[in-house]
Amino acid sequence: MPIIVNLDVMLAKRKMKSKELAELIGITTANLSILKSGKAKAIRFSTLDAICKALDCQPADILEHIKE
């Protein structure tokens, strides 16, 4: 897949656990895990916005496009 999700990298940089982020942004840890693994087919802008606010980052810090 040409889109790489670097959410685990940002969590490590912020010293935050997945469970804590999930609670902050109002999604289940299972859905956050799907997003982190790159298995998600889509992400809502509202969820991306909440993640960026919680981690104090930009969308490009989380999502990366790789040329095939």
Secondary structure as UniProt FT lines:
FT   STRAND          3..5
FT   HELIX           7..13
FT   TURN            14..15
FT   HELIX           18..25
FT   HELIX           29..37
FT   HELIX           45..55
FT   HELIX           59..62
FT   STRAND          63..65
//
